[in-house]
Structures are given as structure tokens and as C-alpha cells.
Amino acid sequence: MLYRHYEDLIDNGTYKAIRYHWVNAHKISPNAASAVMASEDQRFPEHSGFDLDSIQSSIDVYVDGGKLRGASTISQQVAKNLFLTPSKSFVRKGIEAWFTLLIEALWSKERILEVYLNIAEFGDHLFGIEAASQRYFGIPASSISRSQAALLAATLPNPLLLRAAKPSAYLLRRQHWILRQMSNLGEPKF
């Protein structure tokens, strides 16, 4: 959130308010947790902060001439979003790995998800599941449906481009894919 203010200042010298409201885990619909796991990190309950299979797959695709794609887990995204800037460098990735190890050692999986859902950016200057639920659906995060949670999760790769308020055909396809993955994964088990 601070970085977003920094960007505003550097880009055009203005200040734009951030919409944000922290809510405890018991005030977040289980649909939200299921949707972000289905979308962002399907092995979240099993790994210890790093999805080594996904990392290896990403490296293999890159070595074979493909585009380097992200393989960050929810835990890594919490480390980055909470403590670091979105810059890309090996040094920052190393620091992110250190924070990820600490987060996984000190927090439960439920706590990691609670923090993730409260600090994720869901739109321009819009942070956290509660602010997003209120903004897009006019309801608290505790009441969002599977479909609404999947739509919000679908925006997470790029919430500034993929807008829940005006979903593109691509975003709607992604939402439906997430809904299928949610059904396949079932209830999270920690």
C-alpha cells in the first residue's frame, strides 16, 4: 500500500486514497480461501512455503525457450506484499525466500491465508477481501459466494488490468476455470 502511494507521487505527484479494511479470518467466507488457493497455489496446504514442482516446471519451460512464468506460492506472495517492493531481482527473491521461511515457521496456514486475503490488491488502490467485497458486490467478505470469490481471485495476477467491475471475456473464462478447480480441490484441509 505504501508502495502504491510512492508510485503515485513519482508518476504524477498526486495522492489517491487507498480503500482497505482488515477483517479477521472468521469474517471471511471460506469461499475466498478456496478461490485463492484454486487460483494461486493449489498445493498450499501441503508445501512449506515453496512449491518445488512448480518452480522446476517454470525453469524447464524457460530453458526450453518459453517465457519465464511465476511460481510463487501464497506464502511467498505474503512475504513480498508485506515486507518488500514488487521489484524483480535475485536479491529481492533471496530476501523474499528468507521471509517466506519465517512466515511458514511462525504462522499457521490459516493465518497466512488471513493475511494474504487482507493485503492482496483487488483493484486500483483497493486492498483486502473486505474492501473488494464491499466495492464490487456491496456485501461483507463473510457473505461472498463461490462465484464472487472466484471472480475476485481471477483478478489477482494483475488487478489493475483485470477488473472485477467490468470483467472481460478472459476474466470470465478464468473465473469459470477457478470454480472448476475449487470443486476439484474440495474443502481446504490444514
Phi, psi and omega per residue, in radians:
M1 nan -0.722 3.086
L2 -1.119 -0.674 3.127
Y3 -1.111 -0.644 3.095
R4 -1.072 -0.745 3.081
H5 -1.110 -0.703 3.111
Y6 -1.061 -0.797 3.114
E7 -1.045 -0.755 3.117
D8 -1.014 -0.797 -3.103
L9 -1.110 -0.801 -3.120
I10 -1.188 -0.763 -3.060
D11 -1.214 -0.834 -3.063
N12 -2.521 0.200 3.051
G13 1.150 0.397 -3.111
T14 -1.962 2.979 3.062
Y15 -2.125 2.254 3.073
K16 -2.180 2.252 -3.099
A17 -1.129 2.584 3.078
I18 -1.750 2.334 3.050
R19 -1.612 2.123 -3.045
Y20 -2.799 2.437 3.060
H21 -2.676 2.007 3.123
W22 -1.263 2.405 3.002
V23 -2.311 2.553 3.092
N24 -1.225 2.778 -3.077
A25 -0.952 -0.666 -3.112
H26 -1.229 -0.139 3.071
K27 -1.830 0.305 3.098
I28 -2.073 2.234 3.112
S29 -1.008 2.391 3.038
P30 -0.997 -0.403 3.088
N31 -1.047 -0.614 -3.129
A32 -1.142 -0.790 3.117
A33 -1.098 -0.780 3.125
S34 -1.063 -0.737 -3.098
A35 -1.152 -0.781 -3.122
V36 -1.222 -0.585 3.062
M37 -1.176 -0.742 3.123
A38 -1.090 -0.640 -3.083
S39 -1.445 -0.793 -2.918
E40 -1.824 -0.520 -2.941
D41 -2.873 1.416 -3.047
Q42 -1.220 -0.303 3.119
R43 -1.731 0.225 -3.097
F44 -0.859 -0.820 -3.107
P45 -1.127 -0.427 -3.039
E46 -1.661 -0.570 -3.011
H47 -1.491 2.954 3.138
S48 -1.875 0.647 3.091
G49 1.973 -0.384 -3.111
F50 -2.324 2.287 3.089
D51 -1.678 1.592 -3.029
L52 -1.093 -0.604 3.100
D53 -1.111 -0.757 3.139
S54 -1.174 -0.684 3.100
I55 -1.092 -0.819 3.139
Q56 -1.083 -0.733 3.120
S57 -1.081 -0.728 3.120
S58 -1.108 -0.730 3.117
I59 -1.138 -0.762 3.140
D60 -1.042 -0.778 3.128
V61 -1.074 -0.753 -3.125
Y62 -1.144 -0.781 3.141
V63 -1.097 -0.583 3.120
D64 -1.407 0.145 3.068
G65 1.716 0.043 3.125
G66 -1.436 3.099 3.133
K67 -1.387 2.411 3.088
L68 -1.204 2.139 -3.134
R69 -1.985 2.784 -3.127
G70 -1.231 2.599 3.081
A71 -2.374 0.428 -3.095
S72 -1.274 2.439 3.073
T73 -1.506 2.993 3.059
I74 -1.047 -0.698 3.132
S75 -1.076 -0.752 3.104
Q76 -1.129 -0.676 3.127
Q77 -1.164 -0.635 3.062
V78 -1.099 -0.801 3.127
A79 -1.009 -0.816 -3.129
K80 -1.145 -0.877 -3.056
N81 -1.205 -0.511 -3.084
L82 -1.491 -0.651 -2.981
F83 -2.068 -0.254 -2.977
L84 -2.264 3.057 3.059
T85 -1.676 2.866 -3.125
P86 -1.345 0.115 -3.141
S87 -1.017 2.746 -3.108
K88 -2.035 1.994 3.046
S89 -2.759 2.809 3.122
F90 -1.183 -0.570 3.106
V91 -1.114 -0.833 3.140
R92 -1.102 -0.684 3.103
K93 -1.090 -0.656 3.099
G94 -1.132 -0.762 3.106
I95 -1.149 -0.696 3.086
E96 -1.033 -0.729 3.132
A97 -1.083 -0.721 3.116
W98 -1.075 -0.853 3.125
F99 -1.112 -0.625 3.109
T100 -1.084 -0.775 3.107
L101 -1.052 -0.751 3.125
L102 -1.121 -0.788 3.141
I103 -1.043 -0.826 -3.124
E104 -1.132 -0.570 -3.137
A105 -1.328 -0.561 -2.994
L106 -1.781 -0.395 -3.067
W107 -2.010 2.641 2.998
S108 -1.324 2.873 3.078
K109 -1.070 -0.656 3.110
E110 -1.075 -0.727 3.133
R111 -1.149 -0.714 3.131
I112 -1.063 -0.785 3.110
L113 -1.117 -0.718 3.122
E114 -1.035 -0.807 3.131
V115 -1.145 -0.797 3.142
Y116 -0.977 -0.866 -3.105
L117 -1.166 -0.377 3.127
N118 -1.571 -0.314 -3.105
I119 -2.012 -0.135 3.129
A120 -1.131 2.506 3.102
E121 -1.577 2.181 -3.106
F122 -1.939 0.124 3.138
G123 2.982 3.084 -3.119
D124 -1.055 1.962 3.141
H125 1.080 0.490 -3.114
L126 -2.147 1.927 -3.042
F127 -2.120 2.412 3.039
G128 1.588 2.597 -3.079
I129 -1.135 -0.599 -3.128
E130 -1.175 -0.838 3.129
A131 -1.084 -0.703 3.135
A132 -1.160 -0.762 3.132
S133 -1.075 -0.750 3.129
Q134 -1.154 -0.796 -3.064
R135 -1.150 -0.849 -3.020
Y136 -1.526 -0.535 -3.027
F137 -2.139 -0.170 3.138
G138 1.205 0.448 -3.129
I139 -2.356 2.808 3.083
P140 -1.274 2.783 3.139
A141 -1.046 -0.442 3.137
S142 -1.186 -0.309 -3.031
S143 -1.905 0.035 -3.071
I144 -1.222 2.468 -3.114
S145 -1.415 3.032 3.072
R146 -1.041 -0.776 -3.108
S147 -1.129 -0.751 3.118
Q148 -1.147 -0.753 3.118
A149 -1.087 -0.723 3.130
A150 -1.137 -0.652 3.106
L151 -1.127 -0.777 3.111
L152 -1.112 -0.767 3.121
A153 -1.097 -0.577 -3.136
A154 -1.119 -0.417 -3.130
T155 -1.420 -0.279 -2.934
L156 -1.062 -0.529 3.087
P157 -1.063 -0.562 -3.136
N158 -2.770 1.397 -3.047
P159 -1.196 -0.213 3.081
L160 -1.440 -0.472 3.117
L161 -1.688 -0.746 -3.122
L162 -1.615 1.809 -2.983
R163 -1.840 2.167 3.137
A164 -1.169 -0.486 -3.121
A165 -1.194 -0.556 3.127
K166 -2.367 1.338 -3.055
P167 -1.180 2.282 3.065
S168 -1.357 2.978 3.082
A169 -1.050 -0.691 3.108
Y170 -1.067 -0.802 -3.126
L171 -1.097 -0.694 3.115
L172 -1.164 -0.665 3.062
R173 -1.117 -0.711 3.114
R174 -1.126 -0.718 3.092
Q175 -1.016 -0.805 -3.128
H176 -1.152 -0.653 3.070
W177 -1.087 -0.769 3.129
I178 -1.097 -0.722 3.105
L179 -1.046 -0.720 3.096
R180 -1.132 -0.732 3.126
Q181 -1.126 -0.665 3.095
M182 -1.046 -0.749 3.121
S183 -1.130 -0.727 -3.139
N184 -1.147 -0.678 -3.080
L185 -1.344 -0.515 -3.088
G186 1.258 -2.858 -3.126
E187 -1.237 2.404 3.082
P188 -1.063 2.439 3.100
K189 -2.122 2.057 3.138
F190 -1.965 nan nan
